[in-house]
Amino acid sequence: MKTLAIIGAQWGDEGKGKITDLLGQKADLVIRFQGGNNAGHTIIVGEKKIVLHQIPSGILHPSCVSVIAHGVVFEPEAFLEELEKVKKEIEVSPDRLKISLNASVITPYHKLLDALRENKAVKKIGTTGKGIGPAYEDKVSRKGVKVKDLLNKEALITKLKNTFEEKETLFTHLYKSDFPSIEEVADKLCKYGEELAPYITDTFSYTDKALKENKKILFEGAQGVLLDIDYGSYPYVTSSSTGAAGIYTGAGISSGKIDEKIGIVKAYTTRVGEGPMPTEMTCEKGDRLQQIGNEFGATTGRRRRCGWLDLPSLKYSVKASFITSIALTKLDVLSGFDELKVCYAYEIDGNEYDCAYPGLDLEKAKPLYKTLTPFTQDFSQTDYVTELNDYINTIEENLNIPVGILAFGPERSQIHFRKEYF
C-alpha cells in the first residue's frame, strides 16, 4: 500500500492525531489537506502532551516529512508560535516540514471579522473565531492572499487593496469596529514571510515526485465528515471539505487513488458547537461521559456535547467519504459503564431511517436504541471480553466494513491493530 487517508467520521474530535502519529512512523509523508488552526490534534508521548494545530502529526517522527498542502488556510503567526513549541520537543528543519506556496493565508482582519460576526449573529454557528470561514470566503471569491504573496510585499499590498475596500465598509458601517490598516497588515505578514521562506515550496510537485518514487503517503484530515461544507449538517459546519474528496482538491494525488481510507470513530458520539445531535444526552450519563472522556476541545477548551454512538450518522459518513475501515477510539471511557446503547436508526415523522441522509431533518430525529450488555475490559490484555466483541461486531455489521484499529487511551501503546496498514 502506498496511500492512506485518516478521516474523521463524526463531528470531529475523534482522536485522529494519535492514529496519524502512530501510522506516521511507517509513512514517508504526512499531508494535511484542509482546515486551519481551528483543529487540535493531541498526542501523548511518554510524559509529554503535544497539541498540534497546523503542523501535521508526522512531525514527531524524524524519518517522516510533514506537508501543509494548498487546501489548508494558513495562519502564519499561530504557525510560528506552534513551531517554536514543537522545536522544544523535536528537531525540525525545512527538509522535514513543507508549506504550500498556494495555501491561502488567514490575515488579522479575517480573525477580527470572524469574531465580530459570531458575536452579532442571532443564530450562532459555533465558530472558533480563528478566521477560517472569512479566509475561505476570500479564497473562493478570488480575493485571497496566498503564502507566496508573503514573499513579495508589492504583490501583497495589491491583493490587500483588492479585498480591503469591502472589509473596511463592513468594519466601519456594519460592525462599527476598529480595524488594522493595509500597511500594518502587509508589514506584519511580510515579516512572517521572511521566517517562513525556507519552508515554502510547491507541495503538489513534491507529492507527485514522492508518488512516482513509491513513497508511503498518509493524508491527515481535520474535523469530521459531518462538519464538511458540502456533506455536513449545514449550516453548522466548517468551511472546508473534511472528507476524502478534500484530498483531491486540497492536496492533489496524481495517481488518482487512495488505497485505504480509515474513518476515525469515537466509541460514543460528541459534538462541539451548535447544530442537531440526535443521540445527545442532557442528563447525568452525558455528564459522566464528558467527565471521564475529558471532553473539552483541544483548540477552544469548549465542552463537547456527549451521547451514545450514532450509527445512522456513521453509515452516512462511510458512504459520503467511501471509508474502507474504522479506527474505534476511547473504548476505555465506556468500560465499566452500567449501561450501553447504540442508536441503530432514527424515527422521523413516523418513518424509520437507518442512514442520516442529508434530506432528513435531524432536528426531528428520535433515536432508536439497541441495548447491549455493558463491558468491563482490562485493556492490557489482547483477548477481549465477549461483551466488547459484541459491541465491535454490532458496529461492523451495521457499517459493513471492518474495525481495523482499537484505541483505549492516549498513549501510543494503547492502540491495537486488528488490520495491517502500510
Buried (B, 14 or more C-beta within 10 A) or exposed (E): EBBBBBBBBBBBBBBBBBBBBBBBEBBBBBBBBBBBBBBBBBBBBEEEEBBBBBBBBBBBBEEBBBBBBBBBBBBBBBBBEBBEEBEEEEEBEEEBBBBBBBBBBBBBBBBBBBBBBBEEEEEEBBBBBBBBBBBBBBBEEEBBBBBBBBBEBEBBBEBBEBBBEEBBEBBEEEBEEEBBEBEEBBBBBBBBBEEBEEBBBBBBEBBBEBBEEEBBBBBBBBBBBBBBBBBBBEEBBBBBBBBBBBBBBBBBBEEEEBBBBBBBBBBBBBBBBBBBBBBBBEEEBBBBBBEBBEBEBBBBEEEBBBBBBBBBBBBBBBBBBBBBBBBBBBBBBBBEBEEBBBBBBBBBEEEEBBBBEEEBEBEEBEBBBBEBEBBEBEBEEEEBBEBBEBBBEBBBEBBEBBBBBBBBBBEBEBBBEBBEBB
